[in-house]
Amino acid sequence: MHKRFAVVFCERGGAVSAGALELREDGLLMSGGSGQGRCDLSVPFCDLGEVRIGRVRADRLNGYPTLVLERVHSPAVQVAPLGVGLLHEIADLLLAISAERRAGGEELAVVVPLKPNCLLQAAKLLEAGPPVDPAALGLTSHQVYLREGEAVFVFRGPAVSARVGKAMRNPALWRAGLAWQDCIAGRPSIDRSTEVLSREATPAYSWAAPENSGSV
């Protein structure tokens, strides 16, 4: 899958650039320029939370309706295709891709740095369950791996980037968060794959949703 469209685009509130949108295997790449210089804007599918056609005044570019790409971790992107019918064509393509990814699920790893000599304490905390309730997030599976200096939380499920991003922004969704604060040495980082783990790694905690449960 590789398609290219002529478009104008911008991050919400930013300068408008004219150029091209490329639909790639792993996401969208918009390249172009404006009076302020060249602009290259990448939107990975794993960071794409919602796709919609914006018709209100705030969503328009140069008076034209746009495709609004709501991102999980960054401002929304507005795209106005330069061609009759292209707005709905691109929207349909992205909605089909989003539906396919939701059906198959995604995978995300969150790496949390730990203070020295905290592995035993972290293991005891996991006996009571992970800090984020995987069932409440609508995940299909969740594992936690412990190794010296860090804990790796692996999340799998539909729209997992949006769900985990929401949990990280909302402390109310964290269970036993204060207890984990004694172990955590710095800010968590997100890894889009589980290649941070060796194939021989054994989880200190593992959970899987019942096969007959539906996604939230």
PyMOL commands that set and color helices and strands:
alter all, ss='L'
color gray80, all
select helices_A, chain A and resi 45-47+57-59+86-104+119-127+160-169+171-173+177-181
alter helices_A, ss='H'
color red, helices_A
select strands_A, chain A and resi 3-11+17-23+27-34+37-44+48-54+66-71+77-81+106-113+141-147+150-157+189-191+205-208
alter strands_A, ss='S'
color yellow, strands_A
deselect
rebuild
show_as cartoon
